[in-house]
Amino acid sequence: KNEVEQSPQNLTAQEGEFITINCSYSVGISALHWLQQHPGGGIVSLFMLSSGKKKHGRLIATINIQEKHSSLHITASHPRDSAVYICAVSQGNLIFGKGTKLSVKP
Amino acid sequence: GAVVSQHPSWVICKSGTSVKIECRSLDFQATTMFWYRQFPKQSLMLMATSNEGSKATYEQGVEKDKFLINHASLTLSTLTVTSAHPEDSSFYICSAPSWTENYNEQFFGPGTRLTVL
C-alpha cells in the first residue's frame, strides 16, 4: 500500500464546477503539501499545511491530522486549472502521491 | 516567494555521455537540496538529499556512482548523470527548503527533461 493515496486519479469537470481532490496518508508527518504540475512538468507549490485550513483565491486546502486526510478544493473551476495536482507529505523529505489529473472543459 | 532555478530545462544526449544538471536557489541559501526523478505517468520519487559541504544521501536503489551530486555552495547543487543510458531518460526536479512564516517550505525548480538516445 502506498504511503500517500490520492483520489480520484483522473477528473474531468465543466467550467464553473466545484472540485475536490482527496489525499490520505499512513505515516506521521510534519506537514502536507499540495502541488500543481503543468503539462510542461514545472511544479508550483500551492499550499503547505500542518493543521486546519488555508485559502488562496479559488483554492482551499484542509487537513485533518487525526484522520490523516487532506482535501484540495477548487471553486468556480476554469480551464486554466487543468493540471496534475499532487499531494506530498513531509517527513524531512517529501513522499509524493501519484497525482490527480484534472481537466476542466469550457 | 523563494525561487529555485534549474539548468538546462531540457537536454538530449547520446548513450554513454555524461550530463550535468544545475539547481540554484536564487534569493536564499540552502544547506540542503533534494533531487527527484519522475518517469512518464508516474509520481515523483526522491533520489537523493544534497548536503552543502558533505556527501549526499542517496535513496535505496539509486546508484551513487551513476548519479553524482555536488553541493559546492549554499546556492548551488549539481546532479551529474554519468554514462547515461536510455533508461535514464526522465524528468529531474530539484527542491530546496526555505523558511517562510514559521514553516520550512519546499520550493521546486522547473525541472530538466533528459532524453538519452
Interface residues (C-beta under 8 A of the other chain):
Chain A: A31 H33 L35 G41 G42 I43 V44 S45 M48 S50 I86 A88 S90 N93 L94 I95 F96 G97 K98 G99
Chain B: F34 Y36 Q38 Q42 S43 L44 M45 L46 T49 F91 I93 S95 Y103 E105 Q106 F107 F108 P110 G111 R113
